[in-house]
Amino acid sequence: MASELHPGRLAVPAVRELSPYQPGKPISELERELGIRDIVKLASNENPYGPSPQALRAMHAALDDVRLYPDGAAHELKLALAAHLGVDASCLTLGNGSNDLLVLLAEAFLTPAHSAVYSQYGFALYALVTRETGAQPIEVPALGLDADMPFGHDLDAMAAAIAPHTRLVFIANPNNPTGTWAPPAAVKALLERTAATTLVVLDEAYFEYGRGLGTQDGVAWLAEHPNLVILRTFSKAYGLAGARVGYAVSHPEVADVLNRLRPAFNVNSIAQSGALAALGDQAHMRRTVDDTMRELARVQSEFRRLRLWSAPSAGNFLLLRLATAAAPVFDRLLRSGVIVRPLAGYRLPDCLRISIGTRQDNDRLLSVLPQLL
Ligand SMILES: Cc1ncc(COP(=O)(O)O)c(C=O)c1O
């Protein structure tokens, strides 16, 4: 009988064992479930101010040609990015979000005979993409709560954990969901210690937010370190999370491998136009980053006033550690129309990750949270 067949069991073992990535709850889902309106979403580290108006206009204009396939080489966007970053266009690979590039890197460089190193509390996708290839995950304990950078990557321990079969090391700087970051000298020291047979993937998804705090610009190290891969995205500071555009900057040989593997049209034409125009409006991006970091400082100081502990953050979000289990607080916030992110999946059951919204969004959070604890 057809109902007794289990076609899902035909999948390769490493994939059958995967737990899916848990994205933030969409506003529409909460509206449907609870029948409430006026919902504030602080769950996915999006830019609450949205993209440059120039990007929106460019995306509308791109609709006129939507019957045509996109430029698979994304020629214009790549040239603009190359000029912006000061690298040759041959160093670039575009992805359907930087998420796509993490998958491509794992597919290109990991097999069951290899391993990948990442930090405890490192971005969840590192474990997921490693496991889907059957490679051995090497999760390195994070820094302790008493460290200068509590929950941060322990880069010394990560460098020491690299084995001869390690092909990828994932470093998120700043990291999601902790917000923690490592100073440039510490990242550079790890690079110096890493053999050329291991690629260091430096995920700078929140690069634009962390600049004031002295995070690195990894692109500057590429010439010296051919085993370095930098990931950036238009999803966060550029406000284009829904359009899905990310990119890798790497040695041209690594870019060549990734470009051979990537589906030819992985970045659609509307997204390419939006990203190009967003890149051209640096003033808008910087304004939204400055507004967000001002709000982050305000929310942080309100947390301190409420005697709530949050980790230091160079991203557009805060990791809040409660004195009790976070799940009931998450639920009560949901019922008050505020969506945040529970972190039990990261084995942080007493923590919530809260994205920084507009002043009005944050005021809403700060007005309901104290009564829900
Ligand atoms: C550290 C980090 N890297 C990569 C990504 C993937 O982002 P995207 O695929 O939207 O570029 C995220 C998204 O939250 C992230 O937090």
The ligand as an ORCA input file, in Angstrom:
! r2SCAN-3c Opt
* xyz 0 1
  C      25.790     35.133     11.536
  C      24.856     34.984     10.383
  N      25.338     34.539      9.219
  C      24.554     34.356      8.145
  C      23.207     34.647      8.206
  C      22.372     34.376      6.991
  O      21.793     35.550      6.530
  P      21.265     35.701      5.053
  O      21.106     34.355      4.469
  O      19.971     36.427      5.182
  O      22.306     36.511      4.322
  C      22.647     35.108      9.389
  C      21.199     35.360      9.476
  O      20.621     35.603     10.496
  C      23.495     35.290     10.505
  O      23.007     35.716     11.658
*
